[in-house]
Amino acid sequence: SNAIDATYFKLREWSNTILPSSLHDEKPEIFDSLNVSIDDAVSILNHLRELFSISDSNEQKRLLTMLPPHWGRDRMANWFGGSEHQARHSVELRTAGGVFSKPEDQRGNKSLDEQIELAVHNFYTSDEVSRETSYKKQVIHPPPSRKPVPLRFLHSNIGETYQQFKSKYINIEISRSKFSSLRPVWVRDQIAHESCMCIYHENADLVLQGISKSLHHLVSMKNLIEETVCTSPSEFCYYRQCVNCRQLKASDILSDGIDIEIEDSASWSIWKKLNSRYELLHLTGTFRALLEEIDSLWSNFIIHNFYTREQRDYIALIKETST
């Protein structure tokens, strides 16, 4: 084996003598300085090929970057048994970041910072966003601790909850799907017995559903409330006694810049008292009539909404000061 190695190095020296200077091996002694035989080198290279075969696609691209720069993509792919696509990508990687540089994740789903995940978790479980069930038996036992945790129910739907988070944490970048996936398993959507089902909330929700259907986009109840009162509202704003906002009408805000005609047909549902009992009516009329419907119920609704929110905030304050 030593004789073969010596012959190999002698041939390398002769090739530098015979070949043009542009093809000379600049460092023919480098292999000898590694103190390995040709047999050892072949064994190492074979194991390197085995490593390639058991690596994932990204690691295979990293390994391909180590091959000689003058090799073409076909030769690179054939030597390791990879694909031409991997070889082409590895050349780009080596050009941009050098040998063994890592491919960037282009899927846009890089892991979030732990602090961001914690902020999302705390947001979902805050009394501002969700409320704990009033039923003692409504608990789950999530892993890994399996300790009982009471169910909580969102005050709003997931879309409005996401917008609320984005408004509060304007510097945090997170997609709606990722935000939704981070919701704790004990935080659930609104359900009938955990939501306010009074006539004010129910009718406002039903009429806004009809408006959303006509406008072909979701109308947020929370946003509409905010647009019909002052930026820093007082109780006078909700009682419609504030000189700065009492003239603001829900219909004016909803009809501003819309792409439909005011006389276009519309349909909606609403609870009405008929013969001493409430019945759910399904109505058809013009979009103008639908806007008049929201105006007729809006004053009573936002007063009730104000009471509900004040009660919730007061309960949260009691919980905070008692801990």
Secondary structure, 3 states (H helix, E strand, C coil): CHHHHHHHHHHHHHHHHHCCHHHCCCCCCHHHHCCCCHHHHHHHHHHHHHHHHHCCHHHHHHHHCCCCCCCCHHHHHHHHCCCHHHHHHHHHHHHHHCCCCCCCCCCCCCCCCHHHHHHHHHHHCCCCCEEECCCCCCEECCCCCCCCEECEEECCCHHHHHHHHHHHCCCCCCCHHHHHHCCCCCEECCCHHHCCCCHHHHHHHHHHHHHHHHHCCCCCHHHHHHHCCCCCCCHHHHCCCCCCCCCCCHHHHHHCCCCCCCCCEEEEEEEEEECCEEEEEEEEEEHHHHHHHHHHHHHHHHHHHHHHHHHHHHHHHHHHHHC
